[in-house]
Amino acid sequence: MARLGGKVAVITGAGSGIGRAAALLFAREGAAVAALDRDADAVRATAGAVTARGGRALAIPGDAGREEDVAGALARAEAAFGRLDALFANAGIGGGTTPLAEQSVALWEEVLRVNLIGAFLAIKHGAPALLRHGGGAIVCTASVAGLRANAAGAAYSASKAGVISLVQNAADAFAGTGLRVNAVCPGLIETGMTAALFSAARARGRQDRIGQLNPLRRPGAPEEIAAAALFLASDEASYVNGQALAVDGGLSSTHPFVPRRAPG
């Protein structure tokens, strides 16, 4: 049986990477998908990929960090499909590698606007829509960078730590309503955000070193994060609430270390 059969899901940041992988997976598991992304061509391509596989999809160009775009997207999705059951607030941006003391306020404002305020807006406007139809699940993309230092830049890490705190507070705020709010915390995943890192490693012939600080000794794929988001959005996670699920190959389970040679 399809894990999201008969349900409607809204996914932000659905134009590429984790968001696109989630849109395809959620649709394959039976959900009608409303895809939001500020790259209009990319989000239409995602919706087209869903429909080409026999699914139902609605492309909504918009900025996940702008309140009117988020509220409008949720209203359009509810009007188009008749209900809302799940919301994956996945949209996010990096923050570059500028040293902390040299970062601008403008950089911090933009990273926090998209990554943290965007998650807040999804919850603020998504929760009432979900509750109109009996509850459901909100999943936010945080990061292992929000769990401890040295996984990314300071602005990005702080924004993702804020997302983790936000879902904990939201889970409590909607206690007793049937609405669950959780976060998924990706480790090193090959997406547009990390493309430069992967490209540089491959150019130096060091692609086998990517992800070597985690016990699985490899990077992750967007589909692996999408699978975790699917679990949290589905009824299989009916007793999971207010949690930050790390999907990182075990990176956050250890202190930084120099990888040892594999036995054998």
GUSE-833727 format. One line per field, with one value per residue (C-alpha): residue number from 0; residue in three letters; x, y, z. Coordinates in nm, 2 decimals, always signed. Each point is the difference from the previous one (the first is absolute). Layout:
# residues N
k = c(NUM,...) .
r = c(ALA,...) .
px = c(X,...) .
py = c(Y,...) .
pz = c(Z,...) .
# end
This chain:
# residues 264
k = c(0,1,2,3,4,5,6,7,8,9,10,11,12,13,14,15,16,17,18,19,20,21,22,23,24,25,26,27,28,29,30,31,32,33,34,35,36,37,38,39,40,41,42,43,44,45,46,47,48,49,50,51,52,53,54,55,56,57,58,59,60,61,62,63,64,65,66,67,68,69,70,71,72,73,74,75,76,77,78,79,80,81,82,83,84,85,86,87,88,89,90,91,92,93,94,95,96,97,98,99,100,101,102,103,104,105,106,107,108,109,110,111,112,113,114,115,116,117,118,119,120,121,122,123,124,125,126,127,128,129,130,131,132,133,134,135,136,137,138,139,140,141,142,143,144,145,146,147,148,149,150,151,152,153,154,155,156,157,158,159,160,161,162,163,164,165,166,167,168,169,170,171,172,173,174,175,176,177,178,179,180,181,182,183,184,185,186,187,188,189,190,191,192,193,194,195,196,197,198,199,200,201,202,203,204,205,206,207,208,209,210,211,212,213,214,215,216,217,218,219,220,221,222,223,224,225,226,227,228,229,230,231,232,233,234,235,236,237,238,239,240,241,242,243,244,245,246,247,248,249,250,251,252,253,254,255,256,257,258,259,260,261,262,263) .
r = c(MET,ALA,ARG,LEU,GLY,GLY,LYS,VAL,ALA,VAL,ILE,THR,GLY,ALA,GLY,SER,GLY,ILE,GLY,ARG,ALA,ALA,ALA,LEU,LEU,PHE,ALA,ARG,GLU,GLY,ALA,ALA,VAL,ALA,ALA,LEU,ASP,ARG,ASP,ALA,ASP,ALA,VAL,ARG,ALA,THR,ALA,GLY,ALA,VAL,THR,ALA,ARG,GLY,GLY,ARG,ALA,LEU,ALA,ILE,PRO,GLY,ASP,ALA,GLY,ARG,GLU,GLU,ASP,VAL,ALA,GLY,ALA,LEU,ALA,ARG,ALA,GLU,ALA,ALA,PHE,GLY,ARG,LEU,ASP,ALA,LEU,PHE,ALA,ASN,ALA,GLY,ILE,GLY,GLY,GLY,THR,THR,PRO,LEU,ALA,GLU,GLN,SER,VAL,ALA,LEU,TRP,GLU,GLU,VAL,LEU,ARG,VAL,ASN,LEU,ILE,GLY,ALA,PHE,LEU,ALA,ILE,LYS,HIS,GLY,ALA,PRO,ALA,LEU,LEU,ARG,HIS,GLY,GLY,GLY,ALA,ILE,VAL,CYS,THR,ALA,SER,VAL,ALA,GLY,LEU,ARG,ALA,ASN,ALA,ALA,GLY,ALA,ALA,TYR,SER,ALA,SER,LYS,ALA,GLY,VAL,ILE,SER,LEU,VAL,GLN,ASN,ALA,ALA,ASP,ALA,PHE,ALA,GLY,THR,GLY,LEU,ARG,VAL,ASN,ALA,VAL,CYS,PRO,GLY,LEU,ILE,GLU,THR,GLY,MET,THR,ALA,ALA,LEU,PHE,SER,ALA,ALA,ARG,ALA,ARG,GLY,ARG,GLN,ASP,ARG,ILE,GLY,GLN,LEU,ASN,PRO,LEU,ARG,ARG,PRO,GLY,ALA,PRO,GLU,GLU,ILE,ALA,ALA,ALA,ALA,LEU,PHE,LEU,ALA,SER,ASP,GLU,ALA,SER,TYR,VAL,ASN,GLY,GLN,ALA,LEU,ALA,VAL,ASP,GLY,GLY,LEU,SER,SER,THR,HIS,PRO,PHE,VAL,PRO,ARG,ARG,ALA,PRO,GLY) .
px = c(+0.00,+0.13,+0.13,-0.15,-0.30,-0.28,+0.21,+0.11,+0.35,+0.16,+0.38,+0.21,+0.33,-0.13,+0.18,+0.31,+0.20,-0.18,-0.33,-0.02,+0.09,-0.27,-0.26,+0.06,+0.00,-0.31,-0.19,+0.12,-0.14,-0.34,+0.00,-0.11,+0.29,+0.01,+0.35,+0.13,+0.33,+0.12,+0.16,-0.31,+0.14,+0.15,-0.32,-0.20,+0.25,-0.06,-0.37,+0.04,+0.21,-0.27,-0.28,+0.21,+0.01,-0.37,-0.02,-0.19,+0.20,-0.04,+0.30,+0.00,+0.28,+0.07,+0.24,-0.02,+0.13,-0.28,-0.32,-0.23,+0.15,-0.03,-0.35,-0.10,+0.16,-0.18,-0.33,+0.06,+0.09,-0.31,-0.23,+0.15,+0.00,-0.27,+0.21,+0.35,+0.15,+0.38,+0.24,+0.37,+0.17,+0.32,+0.11,+0.34,+0.31,+0.37,+0.19,+0.34,+0.34,+0.08,+0.17,-0.24,+0.14,-0.02,-0.36,-0.25,-0.33,-0.16,+0.13,-0.14,-0.34,-0.04,+0.11,-0.23,-0.28,-0.01,+0.12,-0.17,-0.27,-0.10,-0.05,-0.19,-0.23,-0.07,-0.11,-0.19,-0.21,+0.02,-0.12,-0.35,-0.04,+0.10,-0.22,-0.30,+0.03,+0.07,+0.37,+0.30,+0.37,+0.25,+0.36,+0.27,+0.35,+0.25,+0.36,+0.27,+0.15,-0.27,+0.10,+0.36,+0.28,+0.23,-0.25,-0.06,+0.03,-0.12,-0.31,-0.12,+0.06,-0.17,-0.30,-0.03,+0.04,-0.29,-0.21,+0.06,-0.11,-0.30,-0.13,+0.03,-0.19,-0.26,-0.06,-0.08,-0.21,-0.23,-0.02,-0.32,-0.10,+0.12,+0.27,+0.35,+0.31,+0.35,+0.33,+0.23,+0.37,+0.20,+0.37,+0.21,-0.23,+0.08,-0.23,+0.03,+0.10,+0.30,+0.08,+0.32,+0.14,-0.07,+0.13,+0.33,+0.06,-0.06,+0.23,+0.28,-0.07,-0.11,-0.36,+0.06,+0.08,-0.35,-0.19,+0.28,-0.05,-0.32,-0.01,-0.16,+0.29,-0.21,-0.22,-0.38,-0.24,-0.31,-0.22,+0.13,-0.12,-0.33,-0.05,+0.04,-0.24,-0.25,+0.01,-0.05,-0.29,-0.17,-0.22,+0.30,+0.14,-0.33,+0.18,+0.30,-0.04,+0.24,+0.31,+0.30,+0.09,+0.37,+0.05,+0.37,+0.18,+0.07,+0.20,-0.18,+0.05,+0.37,+0.26,+0.22,+0.27,+0.25,-0.14,+0.18,+0.07,-0.28,+0.09,+0.10) .
py = c(+0.00,+0.35,+0.17,+0.33,-0.13,+0.26,+0.27,+0.34,+0.13,+0.34,+0.01,+0.31,+0.02,-0.26,+0.12,-0.21,-0.22,-0.13,+0.18,-0.15,-0.35,+0.04,+0.11,-0.30,-0.24,+0.15,-0.02,-0.36,-0.08,+0.13,+0.37,+0.29,+0.24,+0.38,+0.11,+0.35,+0.14,+0.35,-0.15,+0.00,-0.22,-0.25,-0.04,-0.05,-0.27,-0.17,+0.00,-0.12,-0.29,-0.10,+0.01,-0.18,-0.29,+0.00,+0.22,+0.32,+0.32,+0.37,+0.23,+0.32,+0.25,+0.20,+0.09,-0.22,+0.29,+0.24,-0.02,+0.09,-0.27,-0.27,+0.09,+0.02,-0.34,-0.18,+0.16,-0.11,-0.35,-0.04,+0.14,-0.22,-0.33,+0.06,-0.06,+0.01,-0.28,+0.05,+0.28,-0.04,+0.34,-0.08,+0.32,+0.13,+0.18,-0.02,+0.30,-0.04,-0.04,+0.35,+0.00,+0.08,+0.34,+0.11,-0.10,+0.28,+0.06,-0.03,-0.35,-0.11,+0.17,-0.18,-0.35,+0.04,+0.13,-0.30,-0.28,+0.09,+0.25,-0.21,-0.30,+0.22,+0.12,-0.35,-0.10,+0.33,-0.04,-0.37,-0.11,+0.16,-0.16,-0.34,+0.03,+0.08,-0.35,-0.18,+0.05,-0.14,+0.05,+0.28,-0.09,+0.27,-0.04,+0.09,-0.14,-0.17,+0.35,+0.10,-0.27,+0.10,+0.21,-0.05,-0.15,+0.33,+0.37,+0.19,+0.17,-0.33,-0.19,+0.25,+0.00,-0.38,-0.01,+0.24,-0.24,-0.28,+0.23,+0.11,-0.35,-0.08,+0.31,-0.06,-0.36,+0.13,+0.29,-0.24,-0.26,-0.20,+0.11,-0.30,+0.21,-0.13,+0.22,-0.15,+0.08,-0.20,+0.08,-0.09,-0.05,+0.05,-0.04,+0.06,+0.28,+0.34,+0.15,-0.23,-0.04,+0.22,-0.23,-0.32,+0.16,+0.11,-0.34,-0.17,+0.24,-0.09,-0.37,-0.02,-0.09,-0.31,+0.23,+0.16,-0.09,-0.19,+0.16,-0.20,-0.37,-0.10,+0.18,+0.15,+0.29,-0.03,+0.04,+0.22,-0.31,-0.12,+0.32,-0.01,-0.35,+0.13,+0.29,-0.25,-0.20,+0.31,+0.11,-0.33,-0.18,-0.23,+0.28,+0.05,+0.01,+0.21,+0.37,+0.28,-0.19,+0.08,-0.31,-0.01,-0.17,+0.04,-0.33,+0.02,+0.33,+0.15,-0.31,+0.06,+0.27,+0.10,-0.26,-0.10,-0.30,-0.32,-0.24,-0.26,-0.34,-0.28) .
pz = c(+0.00,-0.08,+0.31,-0.09,-0.19,-0.02,+0.17,-0.12,+0.06,-0.04,-0.05,+0.00,-0.18,-0.24,-0.30,+0.05,+0.24,+0.31,-0.09,-0.34,+0.12,+0.27,-0.25,-0.22,+0.30,+0.17,-0.33,-0.06,+0.35,-0.10,+0.10,-0.22,+0.02,-0.01,-0.07,+0.09,-0.11,-0.09,-0.32,-0.21,-0.28,+0.25,+0.19,-0.32,-0.10,+0.33,-0.04,-0.35,+0.11,+0.25,-0.25,-0.26,+0.25,+0.04,+0.31,+0.08,+0.05,+0.01,-0.06,+0.20,-0.07,+0.32,+0.28,+0.31,+0.21,-0.10,+0.20,-0.29,-0.22,+0.27,+0.09,-0.36,-0.09,+0.28,-0.10,-0.36,+0.09,+0.23,-0.27,-0.27,+0.19,+0.26,+0.31,+0.15,+0.20,+0.00,-0.04,-0.07,+0.07,-0.17,-0.18,+0.11,-0.11,+0.11,+0.12,-0.16,+0.17,+0.11,+0.34,+0.28,+0.10,-0.37,-0.06,-0.06,+0.17,-0.34,-0.04,+0.33,-0.07,-0.33,+0.14,+0.30,-0.22,-0.23,+0.23,+0.34,-0.08,-0.29,+0.23,+0.24,-0.28,-0.12,+0.35,+0.06,-0.31,-0.05,+0.35,-0.03,-0.35,+0.13,+0.31,-0.22,-0.13,+0.33,+0.05,-0.18,-0.01,-0.05,-0.08,-0.01,-0.14,+0.26,-0.02,+0.20,-0.01,+0.24,+0.25,+0.06,-0.16,-0.29,-0.25,-0.18,+0.02,+0.31,-0.16,-0.15,+0.32,+0.22,-0.23,+0.01,+0.38,+0.00,-0.22,+0.25,+0.29,-0.21,-0.06,+0.37,+0.09,-0.27,+0.11,+0.35,-0.14,-0.18,+0.28,-0.01,-0.35,-0.20,-0.18,+0.02,-0.08,-0.05,-0.16,-0.22,+0.03,-0.31,+0.01,-0.31,-0.30,-0.36,-0.10,-0.17,+0.33,+0.03,-0.37,+0.02,+0.27,-0.20,-0.32,+0.16,+0.16,-0.33,-0.19,+0.25,-0.04,+0.37,-0.04,+0.21,+0.29,+0.00,+0.31,+0.16,+0.34,+0.06,+0.09,-0.34,-0.17,-0.28,-0.08,-0.01,-0.29,-0.01,-0.03,+0.34,+0.17,-0.19,+0.14,+0.35,-0.07,-0.14,+0.32,+0.22,-0.22,+0.00,+0.25,+0.07,+0.21,+0.19,+0.34,-0.11,+0.09,+0.08,-0.12,-0.20,-0.20,-0.12,-0.33,-0.04,-0.02,+0.37,-0.01,+0.29,+0.22,+0.02,+0.08,-0.30,-0.08,-0.25,-0.20,+0.06,-0.28,-0.05,+0.14,-0.25) .
# end
